[in-house]
Structures are given as C-alpha cells and as structure tokens.
Amino acid sequence: MRLPLSFFIGLRYHRAKNSNGFISFISASSTLGIVLGVAVLIIGLSVMNGFERELRDRFLAIVSHGELEAVNPPLIDHQQLLSGASEHSKVLGAAPYVSFSALVQKGKQMKALSLKGIDPSLEKNVTNLHQYVGDDAWQALASKQPQIVLGSGIAKLLNVAEGEQVTLLLPKANQQNRLSSPQRVRVKVVGLMRAGGQLDNQLAFINLGYAQELMQWQDGVSGISLRVAEPLQADEVVRSVAKTFPQLVYIKSWIRQHGYLYQDIQLVRTIMYAIMLLIVAVASFNIVSTLILAVSEKRGDIAILKTMGASDQTLLKSFIVYGSYNGVLGCAWGALLGVLGSFGLPKLVGLIEALIGHSLLSADIYFIDFLPVKLIWTDVIAVVAAALLLSMLATIWPAWQATRVKPAQELG
C-alpha cells in the first residue's frame, strides 16, 4: 500500500540528516522525555493499582467493613441486631465479637495488642481471616480453650513459636474503668496470622466463648462486625443498620478508621498523573522547537514543493507527520519500558532490600511490607493516548508556519 504524499515527505524529512546538529539534539531529547514520562507514569500507576488491590483483598479481608459496638458493653440481645443486619439488602454477613486491649508477655518482653474474641464459623461471613491463619489454627479457635492466634509481627518481637505459652494481661472483668491490677492468663499459641503488614503487629484472636468467660459476660458481646456489598458505602450501610436497633451503639466503619489509606492512594495517583503528563508536555515543547528550526532550515525545500504544486494542506500534514514521529517513537518505547518495568519492579525492590539488608516498606508503618504491582492495560492505553495527543497538538502551530512560506521570496 502506497503512503500518502504527506506521509512520504514527513518521513523522508525525518530520516534525512540535519545540517544543524542542534536540531538533532533537541529531537532526541524530546523523544527521550516522552519515553521517560510514559514509562514512569505506567510504572507509577501500576504500583498505585497494586496498593489499591492489596487494600481491598488483603487489608479489608482481615478488617471488617463496619462495626456496631455497644456504648455501654456488653451488647444486650445481640441476636436481634445480627438478624436485623442479615436482612439488610446491602449486608453480606454479620458476626459477633468481643474486643479489648491487652498486653502479651513472654519472659521480659511485652507487647500491647488488640485482642478480639471471634466465632470462627460466623467470622467467615465477615472476613477472610482464615486464609491468613491456616486451617489447623482456625479449627483450634473453634474450641473454648485458652488458645490464641498471634500476629506474626508480635510473635517475632516476642520470639514466640506455635505451640508455646504466653501470658495475657487483661483488665479485670467489670472493672474496665477502674484502676486495678490486671488479671493474668496463660494461653497457648496455636497459630500465627501472616497478612504481611501492619496488622501483623497489632492483632490477636481468641475464641468468642473463652473471651466471654474472661469478661464474665455470659452471652454478651462487645458488638457485631459487618461485611457490606460496596466497601466504599460502608459508613452509610452501617448507619442504616444501627437505626433499627434500640440500644445505643457506636457506628464504626473502615472508612472512618482506615479510609485515609484509600484517600492517600487516590491522591498520589492523581498527583503522579499530573506530574508525569507535565513532563510529557515539556518534552512536547521540544517538538515545537524542533519543528520551528526544521521549518526555518527547509524553507527553500518548502518553496520548491509549492512551485511543484504541493498544497498548503499537504505541507501541513507533512510537518505534522515529521513532528509526530518523535511522539509516536517515544510513546512506543515508553509503553514497552513501562510494561517491562511494572513486571520487574518487585524483583528489583527485593534485590535492593537484599543488598542493603533492610525492608523499604516497614510493617510498623505501612499496611503491607512489600511493593505490590498491578498492571491494568486500560491505564497503558490511556497514558499512551494522552502522550500522543499532546505530542501531536505540539506540531500544529509549527506545521502551519510552513504553509506561510512564500516561494517568490525564498527563490527570488
């Protein structure tokens, strides 16, 4: 298939050696700028997508979407609240829990943690905690015994292994608001939770019935946890469920407690997109400079083409093709490097961590302790399309200047 004349002229000009080396330098720098901008933006968006995926699939698999907690515990007649929540159209599951703060001790080492009593059979309706605990430990939690599942970060700090005994220091039953010596309870570590992040350093779990015995609550609980169909609507759904229950309860949702994680991810994504597109825009201005110099250098050629019958439209398209070549080339290489970089970044980060002997993402600070990456092809297409559009728009004005060349003045 024969190319249109404008394509032939534009590509021919690009392949021809420029007498002015400065034009070649600006042309190469514009291409390199577009390559870097597109590649870094694709890699950055892939990392943000990875954090969003881990927040949804890992963090929210352990933290319930919402909770209704008694203002004055225990929660009376929680079965009524459970049944009311289960009937809500946007609630996928509900489970009771007993929650209190505690200290865990082994030898001279102590660690504060959030201890939660759960019913394993009902907890599966609310979270996917069992996936990070293991089947044996999950089955052990079903029995009302002095057994505990510790976060792996807590176990590492205390140097505790599965099967060993630890001491829990708990507030005495019915004396949560008074100063008194804590009750000491020996429990067996039956499993470790390995979620790979901040929660491993904060959470521990015991059987619901055993927790009720410790608090002397009989059938009472601290509250119920909920799983909703749309996590971003958790606050609204939890509030609507609370309105159906006569007892005063605190309304909690992951958005109120941990929503900053999602907001930070979206903010970083937006800022990154804006900054990288600005980098591409700056590179596109180099295309403008390249074309202005090229038009100035080839005014004689343009005049000859006009005398041979080339129309202004043909010349306009020719120089748009000439200028867009750098944009197309930069977008192609940028997309390739961005995709390869997205797949190879976790291995590169792992290699750097091995060399320096230190984790770049600390589980004490971040909700995960590894760098997640999720490449979404629609992001790649959007980035490449935006970069191509900017680079092509940058060619219009210089190309239009080529149509204003007057043959009589140039060849006279």
C-alpha positions as CSV (number, residue, x, y, z in Angstrom):
1,M,0.0,0.0,0.0
2,R,1.4,3.4,-1.1
3,L,1.7,6.1,1.6
4,P,0.1,9.5,1.0
5,L,2.4,12.1,-0.2
6,S,2.3,14.0,3.1
7,F,3.4,10.8,5.0
8,F,6.2,10.2,2.4
9,I,7.5,13.8,2.7
10,G,7.3,13.9,6.5
11,L,9.1,10.5,7.0
12,R,11.7,11.5,4.4
13,Y,12.5,14.7,6.2
14,H,12.8,12.8,9.5
15,R,15.2,10.2,8.0
16,A,17.3,12.9,6.3
17,K,20.4,14.1,8.3
18,N,20.0,17.6,9.6
19,S,22.8,20.0,8.7
20,N,22.2,21.6,12.1
21,G,23.3,19.2,14.8
22,F,21.3,21.2,17.4
23,I,18.1,20.2,15.7
24,S,19.0,16.5,16.1
25,F,19.9,17.0,19.7
26,I,16.5,18.7,20.5
27,S,14.7,16.0,18.6
28,A,16.4,13.2,20.5
29,S,15.8,15.0,23.9
30,S,12.1,15.3,23.1
31,T,11.8,11.6,22.3
32,L,13.7,10.7,25.5
33,G,11.5,13.0,27.6
34,I,8.4,11.3,26.2
35,V,9.9,7.8,26.8
36,L,10.7,8.6,30.5
37,G,7.3,10.3,31.1
38,V,5.2,7.5,29.7
39,A,7.3,4.7,31.3
40,V,7.4,6.3,34.8
41,L,3.7,7.1,34.6
42,I,2.8,3.5,33.7
43,I,5.0,2.1,36.4
44,G,3.6,4.6,39.0
45,L,0.0,3.8,38.2
46,S,0.7,0.1,38.3
47,V,2.2,0.5,41.9
48,M,-0.9,2.5,42.9
49,N,-3.2,-0.1,41.4
50,G,-1.2,-2.7,43.4
51,F,-1.7,-0.8,46.7
52,E,-5.4,-0.5,46.0
53,R,-5.7,-4.2,45.3
54,E,-3.9,-5.1,48.5
55,L,-6.1,-2.7,50.5
56,R,-9.2,-4.4,49.1
57,D,-8.1,-8.0,49.0
58,R,-5.7,-8.2,52.0
59,F,-6.4,-5.4,54.4
60,L,-10.2,-5.5,54.1
61,A,-10.0,-9.3,54.2
62,I,-9.0,-9.0,57.9
63,V,-10.6,-5.7,58.9
64,S,-14.4,-5.8,58.8
65,H,-16.1,-3.2,56.7
66,G,-18.1,-1.9,59.6
67,E,-18.9,-2.5,63.3
68,L,-21.7,-1.7,65.7
69,E,-20.2,-1.5,69.2
70,A,-22.1,-1.1,72.4
71,V,-21.7,2.3,74.1
72,N,-22.0,0.6,77.5
73,P,-20.8,-3.0,76.9
74,P,-21.9,-5.7,76.8
75,L,-24.3,-5.5,73.9
76,I,-27.7,-6.9,75.1
77,D,-29.6,-9.2,72.8
78,H,-27.1,-9.1,70.0
79,Q,-29.0,-11.8,68.2
80,Q,-31.7,-9.2,67.3
81,L,-29.0,-7.0,65.9
82,L,-27.5,-9.9,63.9
83,S,-30.8,-10.9,62.4
84,G,-31.6,-7.2,61.6
85,A,-28.3,-6.8,59.9
86,S,-28.6,-10.0,57.9
87,E,-31.9,-8.9,56.5
88,H,-30.4,-5.6,55.1
89,S,-30.1,-5.8,51.3
90,K,-26.5,-4.4,51.3
91,V,-25.1,-6.5,54.1
92,L,-23.4,-9.7,53.0
93,G,-22.6,-11.1,56.5
94,A,-22.5,-10.3,60.2
95,A,-20.7,-11.8,63.2
96,P,-20.4,-11.0,67.0
97,Y,-17.1,-10.2,68.6
98,V,-15.6,-9.4,72.0
99,S,-12.9,-6.8,71.8
100,F,-10.5,-5.4,74.4
101,S,-6.9,-4.2,74.7
102,A,-4.3,-6.4,76.3
103,L,-0.7,-7.0,76.9
104,V,1.0,-10.2,75.9
105,Q,4.2,-11.2,77.7
106,K,6.9,-13.8,77.3
107,G,9.8,-13.5,79.7
108,K,10.8,-9.9,79.9
109,Q,9.3,-9.0,76.5
110,M,5.9,-7.4,76.4
111,K,3.7,-6.1,73.6
112,A,0.4,-4.2,73.5
113,L,-2.2,-5.6,71.2
114,S,-5.8,-5.5,70.2
115,L,-7.4,-8.8,71.3
116,K,-10.6,-10.0,69.6
117,G,-12.8,-12.9,70.5
118,I,-14.4,-14.4,67.4
119,D,-16.7,-17.3,66.4
120,P,-14.8,-18.9,63.5
121,S,-18.0,-20.3,61.9
122,L,-19.6,-16.8,61.7
123,E,-16.4,-14.8,61.2
124,K,-16.1,-16.4,57.7
125,N,-19.2,-14.4,56.7
126,V,-17.4,-11.1,57.5
127,T,-13.7,-11.5,56.8
128,N,-11.3,-13.9,55.1
129,L,-9.1,-14.1,58.1
130,H,-8.9,-17.9,57.9
131,Q,-6.8,-17.5,54.7
132,Y,-4.0,-15.9,56.7
133,V,-4.2,-18.1,59.8
134,G,-4.2,-21.6,58.5
135,D,-6.8,-24.4,58.8
136,D,-5.3,-26.0,61.9
137,A,-5.2,-22.8,63.9
138,W,-8.7,-21.8,62.6
139,Q,-10.1,-25.1,63.8
140,A,-8.4,-24.7,67.1
141,L,-10.1,-21.4,67.6
142,A,-13.5,-23.1,67.4
143,S,-13.0,-24.7,70.9
144,K,-13.5,-22.7,74.1
145,Q,-9.9,-23.2,75.3
146,P,-7.2,-20.9,76.5
147,Q,-5.7,-20.6,73.0
148,I,-4.6,-17.6,70.9
149,V,-3.7,-16.8,67.3
150,L,-1.0,-14.1,67.3
151,G,0.0,-11.7,64.5
152,S,3.4,-12.9,63.1
153,G,4.9,-9.5,63.9
154,I,4.0,-9.8,67.5
155,A,5.3,-13.4,67.6
156,K,8.6,-12.2,66.0
157,L,9.0,-9.5,68.6
158,L,8.4,-11.9,71.5
159,N,10.3,-14.7,69.9
160,V,7.3,-17.0,70.2
161,A,6.6,-20.1,68.1
162,E,3.5,-22.1,67.6
163,G,2.8,-24.4,70.5
164,E,4.4,-22.2,73.1
165,Q,2.7,-20.5,76.0
166,V,2.4,-16.8,76.6
167,T,0.8,-14.6,79.3
168,L,-2.0,-12.2,78.7
169,L,-2.5,-9.3,81.0
170,L,-6.2,-8.2,80.8
171,P,-8.4,-5.8,82.6
172,K,-10.4,-7.5,85.3
173,A,-14.0,-8.3,84.5
174,N,-16.5,-5.5,85.1
175,Q,-13.6,-3.1,86.2
176,Q,-12.6,-1.6,82.8
177,N,-12.9,1.9,84.1
178,R,-11.2,1.4,87.4
179,L,-7.5,1.3,88.4
180,S,-6.8,-2.3,89.5
181,S,-4.2,-4.9,88.9
182,P,-4.7,-6.9,85.7
183,Q,-5.7,-10.5,85.5
184,R,-3.0,-12.8,84.2
185,V,-4.0,-15.6,81.9
186,R,-1.8,-18.3,80.4
187,V,-2.7,-19.2,76.8
188,K,-1.2,-21.4,74.1
189,V,-0.2,-20.0,70.7
190,V,-2.0,-22.3,68.2
191,G,-1.2,-20.3,65.1
192,L,0.1,-17.1,63.6
193,M,-1.6,-14.6,61.3
194,R,0.6,-13.7,58.3
195,A,-1.1,-10.9,56.4
196,G,2.3,-9.3,55.6
197,G,1.9,-5.8,57.0
198,Q,0.9,-3.5,59.9
199,L,-1.9,-5.7,61.2
200,D,0.5,-8.5,62.0
201,N,1.9,-6.2,64.7
202,Q,-1.4,-5.2,66.2
203,L,-4.0,-8.1,66.2
204,A,-4.5,-11.3,68.1
205,F,-7.6,-13.6,68.2
206,I,-9.2,-16.0,70.8
207,N,-12.4,-18.0,70.9
208,L,-15.6,-15.9,71.4
209,G,-16.8,-18.1,74.2
210,Y,-13.5,-18.0,76.0
211,A,-13.4,-14.2,75.7
212,Q,-16.9,-14.0,77.2
213,E,-15.7,-16.1,80.2
214,L,-12.8,-13.8,80.7
215,M,-15.1,-10.8,80.7
216,Q,-17.8,-12.7,82.7
217,W,-20.4,-11.6,80.1
218,Q,-22.2,-14.9,79.7
219,D,-23.9,-14.3,76.3
220,G,-22.9,-10.7,76.0
221,V,-20.6,-9.3,73.3
222,S,-18.8,-6.0,72.5
223,G,-20.6,-5.6,69.2
224,I,-21.1,-7.1,65.8
225,S,-19.0,-6.7,62.7
226,L,-20.5,-6.4,59.2
227,R,-19.5,-7.1,55.6
228,V,-21.2,-5.0,53.0
229,A,-21.6,-5.3,49.3
230,E,-19.9,-2.0,48.4
231,P,-17.0,-1.2,50.8
232,L,-17.0,2.5,49.8
233,Q,-20.6,2.7,51.1
234,A,-19.8,1.0,54.4
235,D,-20.4,4.1,56.5
236,E,-23.9,4.7,55.1
237,V,-24.9,1.0,55.4
238,V,-23.7,0.6,59.0
239,R,-25.6,3.7,60.0
240,S,-28.8,2.4,58.4
241,V,-28.4,-0.9,60.3
242,A,-27.9,0.9,63.6
243,K,-31.2,2.8,63.3
244,T,-33.1,-0.5,63.6
245,F,-31.6,-1.4,67.0
246,P,-32.9,0.2,70.2
247,Q,-29.7,0.1,72.2
248,L,-27.1,2.9,71.8
249,V,-24.2,1.7,69.7
250,Y,-21.0,3.3,68.3
251,I,-21.0,3.3,64.5
252,K,-17.7,2.4,63.1
253,S,-16.5,1.7,59.5
254,W,-13.2,1.0,57.9
255,I,-13.6,4.4,56.1
256,R,-13.6,6.3,59.4
257,Q,-10.7,4.3,60.9
258,H,-8.6,3.4,57.8
259,G,-10.1,5.5,55.0
260,Y,-7.0,7.7,54.8
261,L,-5.2,4.7,53.2
262,Y,-7.6,4.7,50.3
263,Q,-7.6,8.5,50.1
264,D,-3.8,8.7,50.1
265,I,-3.6,6.2,47.3
266,Q,-6.1,8.2,45.1
267,L,-4.3,11.4,45.9
268,V,-0.9,10.0,45.0
269,R,-2.3,8.6,41.8
270,T,-3.8,12.0,40.8
271,I,-0.6,13.9,41.6
272,M,1.6,11.4,39.8
273,Y,-0.6,11.5,36.7
274,A,-0.5,15.3,36.6
275,I,3.3,15.5,37.2
276,M,4.1,12.9,34.5
277,L,1.8,14.5,32.0
278,L,3.6,17.8,32.6
279,I,6.9,16.0,31.9
280,V,5.4,14.8,28.6
281,A,4.1,18.3,27.9
282,V,7.6,19.7,28.4
283,A,9.0,17.1,26.1
284,S,6.3,18.1,23.6
285,F,7.5,21.7,23.7
286,N,10.9,20.3,22.5
287,I,9.0,19.0,19.5
288,V,7.8,22.6,18.8
289,S,11.3,23.8,19.0
290,T,12.5,21.0,16.6
291,L,9.8,21.8,14.1
292,I,10.4,25.6,14.2
293,L,14.1,25.1,13.5
294,A,13.3,22.4,10.8
295,V,10.9,24.7,9.0
296,S,13.4,27.5,9.2
297,E,16.1,25.3,7.7
298,K,13.9,23.8,5.0
299,R,12.2,27.0,3.7
300,G,13.9,26.5,0.4
301,D,12.6,23.0,0.1
302,I,9.1,24.1,1.0
303,A,9.2,26.8,-1.6
304,I,10.2,24.3,-4.3
305,L,7.4,21.9,-3.2
306,K,4.9,24.8,-3.5
307,T,6.1,25.7,-7.0
308,M,5.7,22.0,-7.9
309,G,2.0,22.1,-6.9
310,A,2.1,21.0,-3.2
311,S,-0.9,22.4,-1.4
312,D,-0.9,24.0,2.0
313,Q,-2.8,21.0,3.4
314,T,-0.2,18.6,2.1
315,L,2.6,20.7,3.7
316,L,0.7,21.0,6.9
317,K,0.2,17.2,7.1
318,S,3.8,16.6,6.1
319,F,5.3,18.6,9.0
320,I,2.7,17.1,11.5
321,V,4.0,13.7,10.5
322,Y,7.5,14.9,10.8
323,G,6.9,16.2,14.3
324,S,4.7,13.4,15.4
325,Y,7.3,10.8,14.6
326,N,9.2,11.6,17.9
327,G,5.9,11.4,19.8
328,V,5.0,8.0,18.4
329,L,8.5,6.6,18.8
330,G,8.7,7.9,22.4
331,C,5.2,6.5,23.3
332,A,6.1,3.1,21.9
333,W,9.4,2.8,23.7
334,G,7.9,4.4,26.9
335,A,5.0,1.9,26.9
336,L,7.4,-1.0,26.4
337,L,9.7,0.1,29.2
338,G,6.7,0.9,31.4
339,V,5.2,-2.6,31.0
340,L,8.5,-4.4,31.5
341,G,9.3,-2.2,34.4
342,S,6.0,-2.9,36.1
343,F,6.6,-6.7,35.9
344,G,10.2,-6.4,37.0
345,L,9.9,-3.7,39.7
346,P,9.0,-6.2,42.6
347,K,12.1,-8.3,41.9
348,L,14.3,-5.1,41.7
349,V,13.0,-3.9,45.0
350,G,13.6,-7.3,46.5
351,L,17.2,-7.3,45.2
352,I,17.8,-3.8,46.7
353,E,16.4,-4.9,50.0
354,A,18.7,-8.0,50.0
355,L,21.7,-5.8,49.2
356,I,21.0,-3.2,51.9
357,G,19.6,-5.7,54.4
358,H,16.6,-3.5,55.2
359,S,13.0,-3.5,54.1
360,L,11.9,-0.4,52.1
361,L,8.3,-0.8,53.4
362,S,8.2,-1.3,57.1
363,A,5.3,-3.3,58.5
364,D,5.3,-1.0,61.5
365,I,4.3,1.9,59.3
366,Y,2.6,0.6,56.2
367,F,-0.4,-1.7,55.9
368,I,1.8,-4.1,53.8
369,D,5.5,-4.8,53.9
370,F,6.1,-5.4,50.2
371,L,5.8,-3.5,47.0
372,P,2.6,-4.6,45.1
373,V,2.2,-4.1,41.3
374,K,-0.9,-4.5,39.2
375,L,-0.7,-3.6,35.5
376,I,-4.0,-2.5,34.0
377,W,-3.9,-2.3,30.2
378,T,-6.5,0.4,30.1
379,D,-4.1,2.6,32.0
380,V,-1.4,1.9,29.5
381,I,-3.7,2.8,26.6
382,A,-4.9,6.0,28.4
383,V,-1.3,7.1,29.1
384,V,-0.1,6.4,25.6
385,A,-3.2,8.1,24.1
386,A,-2.7,11.2,26.3
387,A,1.0,11.4,25.4
388,L,0.3,11.0,21.7
389,L,-2.4,13.7,21.8
390,L,0.0,16.2,23.5
391,S,2.8,15.5,21.1
392,M,0.5,15.8,18.0
393,L,-1.0,19.1,19.3
394,A,2.5,20.4,19.7
395,T,3.1,20.0,15.9
396,I,0.2,22.0,14.6
397,W,1.5,25.6,15.0
398,P,5.0,25.0,13.6
399,A,3.5,23.0,10.8
400,W,1.1,25.8,10.0
401,Q,4.1,28.2,9.8
402,A,5.5,26.0,7.0
403,T,2.4,26.8,4.9
404,R,3.1,30.6,5.1
405,V,6.4,30.3,3.2
406,K,6.2,32.3,0.0
407,P,8.1,30.8,-2.9
408,A,8.8,34.2,-4.6
409,Q,10.6,35.5,-1.6
410,E,12.6,32.3,-0.9
411,L,13.6,31.6,-4.6
412,G,13.9,35.1,-5.8
